[in-house]
Amino acid sequence: MTDEPTFASLLGEAAIAVWGDMPRDIQEALFETAMRNRSELRHDLAVLLHERHPRTQHPAKPD
């Protein structure tokens, strides 16, 4: 049987592939969950996602 890290990797690759098609709230939830306790990687992941899916560059949320 395949192990959990393999499935996690497959799901991560799938999420990156369809990132631009996801609703913003789903993108934000996945991003925040992935970056929990990994603040040093936030910028790098954001850059990767924006380079692959430029249309995900949303305007800032109103306060």
MIFIPA-190595 format. One record per atom (N, C-alpha, C): residue number from 1; residue in one letter; atom name; x, z, y. Coordinates in pm, whole numbers. Atoms other than C-alpha are relative to their C-alpha. Layout:
N
{NUM, "A", "CA", {X, Z, Y}}
...
***
This chain:
63
{1, "M", "N", {84, 0, -119}}
{1, "M", "CA", {0, 0, 0}}
{1, "M", "C", {88, 0, 125}}
{2, "T", "N", {-74, 9, -126}}
{2, "T", "CA", {117, -81, 352}}
{2, "T", "C", {-13, 132, 76}}
{3, "D", "N", {1, -128, -69}}
{3, "D", "CA", {210, 217, 566}}
{3, "D", "C", {-56, -9, 142}}
{4, "E", "N", {62, -9, -133}}
{4, "E", "CA", {60, 332, 896}}
{4, "E", "C", {82, -66, 110}}
{5, "P", "N", {-77, 67, -105}}
{5, "P", "CA", {352, 217, 1117}}
{5, "P", "C", {-15, -153, -3}}
{6, "T", "N", {19, 145, 10}}
{6, "T", "CA", {305, -138, 986}}
{6, "T", "C", {-133, -40, 62}}
{7, "F", "N", {130, 31, -58}}
{7, "F", "CA", {-64, -135, 1075}}
{7, "F", "C", {1, 21, 151}}
{8, "A", "N", {-9, -27, -144}}
{8, "A", "CA", {12, 18, 1415}}
{8, "A", "C", {71, -115, 71}}
{9, "S", "N", {-73, 113, -58}}
{9, "S", "CA", {261, -260, 1483}}
{9, "S", "C", {-88, -125, 6}}
{10, "L", "N", {88, 116, 3}}
{10, "L", "CA", {12, -528, 1379}}
{10, "L", "C", {-110, 10, 106}}
{11, "L", "N", {103, -19, -102}}
{11, "L", "CA", {-259, -381, 1601}}
{11, "L", "C", {58, -13, 140}}
{12, "G", "N", {-65, 13, -131}}
{12, "G", "CA", {-15, -356, 1891}}
{12, "G", "C", {26, -146, 35}}
{13, "E", "N", {-23, 144, -24}}
{13, "E", "CA", {82, -722, 1855}}
{13, "E", "C", {-131, -71, 32}}
{14, "A", "N", {130, 62, -26}}
{14, "A", "CA", {-284, -819, 1841}}
{14, "A", "C", {-51, 37, 139}}
{15, "A", "N", {44, -44, -133}}
{15, "A", "CA", {-363, -614, 2151}}
{15, "A", "C", {73, -76, 110}}
{16, "I", "N", {-77, 76, -99}}
{16, "I", "CA", {-82, -781, 2345}}
{16, "I", "C", {-48, -145, 5}}
{17, "A", "N", {42, 140, 4}}
{17, "A", "CA", {-201, -1124, 2231}}
{17, "A", "C", {-132, -24, 72}}
{18, "V", "N", {133, 21, -60}}
{18, "V", "CA", {-558, -1073, 2357}}
{18, "V", "C", {-20, 83, 127}}
{19, "W", "N", {8, -91, -115}}
{19, "W", "CA", {-480, -841, 2650}}
{19, "W", "C", {-80, -59, 115}}
{20, "G", "N", {65, 63, -115}}
{20, "G", "CA", {-598, -1085, 2916}}
{20, "G", "C", {-149, -23, -20}}
{21, "D", "N", {142, 20, 29}}
{21, "D", "CA", {-936, -1125, 2745}}
{21, "D", "C", {-78, 131, -6}}
{22, "M", "N", {67, -130, 10}}
{22, "M", "CA", {-1010, -752, 2733}}
{22, "M", "C", {-56, 42, 136}}
{23, "P", "N", {51, -57, -125}}
{23, "P", "CA", {-1227, -581, 2993}}
{23, "P", "C", {103, 100, 57}}
{24, "R", "N", {-98, -86, -67}}
{24, "R", "CA", {-1026, -382, 3247}}
{24, "R", "C", {-4, 143, -53}}
{25, "D", "N", {6, -139, 45}}
{25, "D", "CA", {-1155, -45, 3126}}
{25, "D", "C", {66, 17, -138}}
{26, "I", "N", {-65, -6, 132}}
{26, "I", "CA", {-1036, -122, 2772}}
{26, "I", "C", {152, -12, 17}}
{27, "Q", "N", {-143, 13, -28}}
{27, "Q", "CA", {-698, -238, 2904}}
{27, "Q", "C", {57, 134, 46}}
{28, "E", "N", {-49, -125, -55}}
{28, "E", "CA", {-660, 84, 3100}}
{28, "E", "C", {3, 110, -106}}
{29, "A", "N", {4, -103, 104}}
{29, "A", "CA", {-764, 303, 2807}}
{29, "A", "C", {114, -20, -100}}
{30, "L", "N", {-110, 27, 94}}
{30, "L", "CA", {-518, 133, 2570}}
{30, "L", "C", {136, 30, 63}}
{31, "F", "N", {-127, -21, -68}}
{31, "F", "CA", {-239, 139, 2826}}
{31, "F", "C", {29, 150, 14}}
{32, "E", "N", {-20, -144, -21}}
{32, "E", "CA", {-288, 507, 2909}}
{32, "E", "C", {24, 72, -132}}
{33, "T", "N", {-20, -62, 130}}
{33, "T", "CA", {-313, 602, 2542}}
{33, "T", "C", {141, -32, -53}}
{34, "A", "N", {-133, 40, 46}}
{34, "A", "CA", {2, 406, 2457}}
{34, "A", "C", {111, 71, 78}}
{35, "M", "N", {-104, -58, -85}}
{35, "M", "CA", {194, 562, 2747}}
{35, "M", "C", {-4, 152, 6}}
{36, "R", "N", {6, -146, 2}}
{36, "R", "CA", {91, 922, 2679}}
{36, "R", "C", {135, 53, -49}}
{37, "N", "N", {-130, -60, 31}}
{37, "N", "CA", {416, 1121, 2679}}
{37, "N", "C", {113, -102, -6}}
{38, "R", "N", {-104, 103, -2}}
{38, "R", "CA", {615, 800, 2738}}
{38, "R", "C", {14, -58, 141}}
{39, "S", "N", {1, 46, -139}}
{39, "S", "CA", {628, 781, 3118}}
{39, "S", "C", {118, -91, 33}}
{40, "E", "N", {-118, 83, -28}}
{40, "E", "CA", {975, 624, 3109}}
{40, "E", "C", {-21, -145, -40}}
{41, "L", "N", {26, 137, 45}}
{41, "L", "CA", {824, 313, 2945}}
{41, "L", "C", {-114, -70, 76}}
{42, "R", "N", {118, 54, -69}}
{42, "R", "CA", {522, 263, 3176}}
{42, "R", "C", {30, -130, 73}}
{43, "H", "N", {-32, 118, -82}}
{43, "H", "CA", {687, 17, 3413}}
{43, "H", "C", {32, -120, -89}}
{44, "D", "N", {-41, 111, 87}}
{44, "D", "CA", {840, -192, 3135}}
{44, "D", "C", {-119, -61, -74}}
{45, "L", "N", {117, 54, 68}}
{45, "L", "CA", {512, -223, 2944}}
{45, "L", "C", {-89, -75, 99}}
{46, "A", "N", {82, 67, -102}}
{46, "A", "CA", {323, -310, 3264}}
{46, "A", "C", {58, -136, 33}}
{47, "V", "N", {-66, 128, -31}}
{47, "V", "CA", {578, -583, 3344}}
{47, "V", "C", {-24, -99, -114}}
{48, "L", "N", {20, 89, 115}}
{48, "L", "CA", {553, -727, 2991}}
{48, "L", "C", {-142, -55, 0}}
{49, "L", "N", {140, 44, 3}}
{49, "L", "CA", {173, -740, 3006}}
{49, "L", "C", {-32, -95, 115}}
{50, "H", "N", {28, 86, -115}}
{50, "H", "CA", {164, -891, 3355}}
{50, "H", "C", {72, -135, -10}}
{51, "E", "N", {-71, 127, 18}}
{51, "E", "CA", {423, -1155, 3264}}
{51, "E", "C", {-73, -89, -101}}
{52, "R", "N", {71, 78, 102}}
{52, "R", "CA", {222, -1263, 2958}}
{52, "R", "C", {-140, -37, 42}}
{53, "H", "N", {140, 20, -40}}
{53, "H", "CA", {-119, -1236, 3123}}
{53, "H", "C", {-13, 26, 150}}
{54, "P", "N", {2, -23, -145}}
{54, "P", "CA", {-86, -1280, 3504}}
{54, "P", "C", {-139, 32, 54}}
{55, "R", "N", {134, -25, -52}}
{55, "R", "CA", {-464, -1272, 3546}}
{55, "R", "C", {-41, 146, -13}}
{56, "T", "N", {33, -141, 12}}
{56, "T", "CA", {-458, -903, 3454}}
{56, "T", "C", {47, 80, 121}}
{57, "Q", "N", {-43, -70, -120}}
{57, "Q", "CA", {-310, -821, 3793}}
{57, "Q", "C", {-121, 27, 88}}
{58, "H", "N", {122, -37, -68}}
{58, "H", "CA", {-615, -645, 3926}}
{58, "H", "C", {32, 65, 135}}
{59, "P", "N", {-19, -74, -124}}
{59, "P", "CA", {-655, -520, 4281}}
{59, "P", "C", {-12, 150, -28}}
{60, "A", "N", {8, -145, 17}}
{60, "A", "CA", {-619, -146, 4325}}
{60, "A", "C", {-144, 45, 2}}
{61, "K", "N", {135, -57, 1}}
{61, "K", "CA", {-924, 61, 4250}}
{61, "K", "C", {-26, 69, 134}}
{62, "P", "N", {30, -72, -125}}
{62, "P", "CA", {-1102, 191, 4559}}
{62, "P", "C", {-1, 150, -26}}
{63, "D", "N", {-2, -148, 14}}
{63, "D", "CA", {-1063, 565, 4621}}
{63, "D", "C", {-137, 59, 1}}
***
